[in-house]
Amino acid sequence: MKVGFIGLGNMGLPMALNLHKAGFETYGKNRSEGKEKKFAEQGGNIGLSISELAAQMDVVITCLPMPADVEGVYTGADGLLASAKKGLILIDCSTVSPGLNQQLFAQAEQAGVSFLDAPVSGGTTGAEAGTLSIMVGGKEEVFNKVKPVLEAMGKNITFVGPSGSGSAAKLINQLMVGIHTQAVSEAYALSKSFGLDSDMLFNILTNSFAQSRIMDRHYPDFIAKESYEPGFALKLLTKDMNLVAGMAEECKVNLTAGSSVRELLNRAVADGYGDLDMSGAYKYQLANDEKQK
Amino acid sequence: MKVGFIGLGNMGLPMALNLHKAGFETYGKNRSEGKEKKFAEQGGNIGLSISELAAQMDVVITCLPMPADVEGVYTGADGLLASAKKGLILIDCSTVSPGLNQQLFAQAEQAGVSFLDAPVSGGTTGAEAGTLSIMVGGKEEVFNKVKPVLEAMGKNITFVGPSGSGSAAKLINQLMVGIHTQAVSEAYALSKSFGLDSDMLFNILTNSFAQSRIMDRHYPDFIAKESYEPGFALKLLTKDMNLVAGMAEECKVNLTAGSSVRELLNRAVADGYGDLDMSGAYKYQLANDEKQK
């Protein structure tokens, strides 16, 4: 099976490499050449344009940072849908709105091809280890056809339901990730200000009902080391929280904690914290508290 | 060692029984007689007043719902401090403010007795199994003397620091519990409204970065069963969030998510949801969303 992979970023590159290692004839494509070279150095194929990938591959996977990037790659004049060969299966692993998924799904149907939304969770560590959680929306028979492809990249692979369902599950996941991130910021800022030992606090909290996988990620590798190299950038989490807000509005669900965190993260990005790892929300918390003192 | 235990509630009764089972000569005391009878039926001693406990025991533990209850039992005319024999060690396992702990610590010193703040985490399950997390503030040599007593009730026992430190750690724990509780409410409300299968969503989230011990508690045993018998009552979590707000104000720390959740929980209690388990915040979420639809 020939697989194209568009978007060789922090997530996409290790995902594409895992496809290559699993024996799929994998073609990588990225806006910047540097990432393509890295992929080629480790045995991946490069050199095909987006239209060529659409015309020659059996499956094309996209893994892109922003919804606008996804729209461009799919619906642009030189995009995937314009050149897609009959029977092509398109899989979008980006985090976008269920609405955009449903729109691409409908356009793909019209073009005689298939589309799945298949956003992932698990970060760069999960992408490298091939242990991502993958949440899939679309037609189940299409999902079954590409299951081996997904299994090369992830471990907990769930067919969630109709088009957009994968993204709905992913956005709900991100809502919790965002809220839990801010919970960590507030908890450790309070601990620091009161004068507790943060390592001791972490040991207490991770063994109690305060435990979250986000705290287990953010504290030891980022906050304790005062090092906020992403990982997953704060600006991407902020983008996701904005997508959740749109989904919640359509679903008529009040996001109390979600809204307060979303507003804060948007301010953090505006204040220049967006390129930090998402755990850097703690650094923003400390800076804001400092102003108050 | 003779141990008095004041407050045989959902948490206190199993804790006192574990002391009895561990071989301590344990005397239970509760405002309502029914709980004392339960304790006596399982072999515990009863019948001593608060002053008698203060005069005759080596250690007296308190585990009470509200800060005002704690203040009354310690500083009232018939309270512990008025009748305390020299060398008595007082341990408060209630969740109160670090400020109240420090005040009782100072009064205890004046009366020639010792005081530790030792709030617990782990819920009724942890109390019954004797696996509570216990966070202790006060003098370390006093902590060392009563460590066997604490070990009969808990597993992760940490000496955190000077008087009030145990409560500071506990309140930070509760801040996260409160925020995580609301994260669960918003996530599952969104899932329900979008039309996802909640059991499937739980399986995805608990295996991804959305996981929290609070979600692992709230979903399977409460939300999935639509049963909100406490457990830990929403009004108590609300009380704790109010205590955290006071601590944060003193520490000059901005609680963004914490404040939004605190306000919501106070409204939930005012609207009659306080006696539900804390996971019942989800039921309140659904009721509020319904109004908007």
Contacts between the chains, C-beta under 8 A, distances in Angstrom:
chain1	res1	chain2	res2	distance
A	98	B	194	7.4
A	121	B	208	4.1
A	121	B	209	5.6
A	121	B	210	7.6
A	122	B	208	6.8
A	122	B	209	7.2
A	123	B	209	7.0
A	133	B	204	6.3
A	133	B	207	5.8
A	133	B	208	4.5
A	135	B	204	5.9
A	156	B	204	7.0
A	156	B	207	4.6
A	156	B	208	7.3
A	158	B	200	6.5
A	158	B	203	7.1
A	158	B	204	5.5
A	160	B	196	6.6
A	160	B	197	8.0
A	160	B	200	6.6
A	160	B	204	7.5
A	161	B	195	7.6
A	161	B	196	6.8
A	161	B	197	7.5
A	165	B	194	7.8
A	165	B	196	6.4
A	168	B	190	7.8
A	168	B	191	7.5
A	168	B	194	4.7
A	168	B	196	6.0
A	169	B	191	7.8
A	169	B	196	6.3
A	169	B	201	6.1
A	169	B	204	5.5
A	171	B	190	7.9
A	172	B	187	4.9
A	172	B	190	5.4
A	172	B	191	5.7
A	172	B	196	7.7
A	172	B	201	6.7
A	172	B	205	7.3
A	172	B	210	7.5
A	173	B	204	7.1
A	173	B	205	6.0
A	173	B	208	5.5
A	173	B	209	6.9
A	173	B	210	4.5
A	175	B	183	7.2
A	175	B	186	6.3
A	175	B	187	5.8
A	175	B	190	6.9
A	176	B	183	5.0
A	176	B	184	7.9
A	176	B	187	5.4
A	176	B	205	6.7
A	176	B	209	7.9
A	176	B	210	3.8
A	176	B	212	7.4
A	176	B	215	7.6
A	177	B	209	5.2
A	177	B	210	6.1
A	179	B	179	6.3
A	179	B	180	7.7
A	179	B	182	7.4
A	179	B	183	4.1
A	179	B	186	7.6
A	179	B	257	6.2
A	180	B	179	7.7
A	180	B	180	6.8
A	180	B	183	6.4
A	180	B	210	7.5
A	180	B	212	6.4
A	182	B	179	7.4
A	182	B	256	6.3
A	182	B	257	4.5
A	183	B	175	7.2
A	183	B	176	5.0
A	183	B	179	4.2
A	183	B	180	6.4
A	183	B	183	7.8
A	183	B	257	6.0
A	183	B	258	8.0
A	184	B	176	7.9
A	186	B	175	6.3
A	186	B	179	7.6
A	186	B	248	7.9
A	186	B	253	7.0
A	186	B	254	7.9
A	186	B	255	5.3
A	186	B	256	7.0
A	186	B	257	6.2
A	186	B	258	5.3
A	187	B	172	4.9
A	187	B	175	5.8
A	187	B	176	5.4
A	189	B	253	4.9
A	190	B	168	7.8
A	190	B	171	7.9
A	190	B	172	5.4
A	190	B	175	7.0
A	190	B	244	7.7
A	190	B	247	6.9
A	190	B	248	6.0
A	190	B	251	5.8
A	190	B	253	5.0
A	190	B	255	7.9
A	191	B	168	7.5
A	191	B	169	7.8
A	191	B	172	5.7
A	193	B	251	3.8
A	193	B	252	6.6
A	193	B	253	5.2
A	194	B	98	7.4
A	194	B	165	7.8
A	194	B	168	4.8
A	194	B	247	7.2
A	194	B	251	5.5
A	195	B	161	7.6
A	196	B	160	6.5
A	196	B	161	6.8
A	196	B	165	6.3
A	196	B	168	6.0
A	196	B	169	6.3
A	196	B	172	7.7
A	197	B	161	7.6
A	200	B	158	6.5
A	200	B	160	6.6
A	201	B	169	6.1
A	201	B	172	6.7
A	203	B	158	7.1
A	204	B	133	6.3
A	204	B	135	5.9
A	204	B	156	7.0
A	204	B	158	5.5
A	204	B	160	7.5
A	204	B	169	5.5
A	204	B	173	7.1
A	205	B	172	7.2
A	205	B	173	6.0
A	205	B	176	6.7
A	207	B	133	5.8
A	207	B	156	4.6
A	208	B	121	4.1
A	208	B	122	6.8
A	208	B	133	4.5
A	208	B	156	7.4
A	208	B	173	5.4
A	208	B	213	7.6
A	209	B	121	5.7
A	209	B	122	7.2
A	209	B	123	7.0
A	209	B	173	6.9
A	209	B	176	7.9
A	209	B	177	5.2
A	209	B	213	5.2
A	209	B	214	5.8
A	209	B	217	6.9
A	210	B	121	7.6
A	210	B	172	7.5
A	210	B	173	4.5
A	210	B	176	3.8
A	210	B	177	6.1
A	210	B	180	7.6
A	210	B	213	7.5
A	211	B	212	6.6
A	211	B	213	4.2
A	212	B	176	7.4
A	212	B	180	6.4
A	212	B	211	6.6
A	212	B	212	3.9
A	212	B	213	7.3
A	212	B	214	7.8
A	213	B	208	7.6
A	213	B	209	5.2
A	213	B	210	7.4
A	213	B	211	4.2
A	213	B	212	7.3
A	214	B	209	5.8
A	214	B	212	7.8
A	215	B	176	7.6
A	217	B	209	6.9
A	244	B	190	7.7
A	247	B	190	6.9
A	247	B	194	7.2
A	248	B	186	7.8
A	248	B	190	5.9
A	251	B	190	5.8
A	251	B	193	3.9
A	251	B	194	5.5
A	252	B	193	6.6
A	252	B	289	6.2
A	252	B	292	5.2
A	252	B	293	5.0
A	253	B	186	7.0
A	253	B	189	4.9
A	253	B	190	5.0
A	253	B	193	5.2
A	253	B	285	7.9
A	253	B	289	5.2
A	254	B	186	7.8
A	254	B	285	7.2
A	254	B	288	5.7
A	254	B	289	5.8
A	254	B	292	6.6
A	255	B	186	5.3
A	255	B	190	7.9
A	256	B	182	6.3
A	256	B	186	7.0
A	256	B	260	5.2
A	256	B	261	6.8
A	256	B	264	4.9
A	257	B	179	6.1
A	257	B	182	4.5
A	257	B	183	6.0
A	257	B	186	6.3
A	257	B	257	5.1
A	257	B	260	5.6
A	257	B	261	5.4
A	257	B	264	8.0
A	258	B	183	7.9
A	258	B	186	5.3
A	259	B	260	7.5
A	260	B	256	5.2
A	260	B	257	5.6
A	260	B	259	7.4
A	260	B	260	3.9
A	261	B	256	6.8
A	261	B	257	5.5
A	264	B	256	4.9
A	264	B	257	8.0
A	285	B	253	7.9
A	285	B	254	7.2
A	288	B	254	5.7
A	289	B	252	6.2
A	289	B	253	5.2
A	289	B	254	5.8
A	292	B	252	5.1
A	292	B	254	6.6
A	293	B	252	5.1
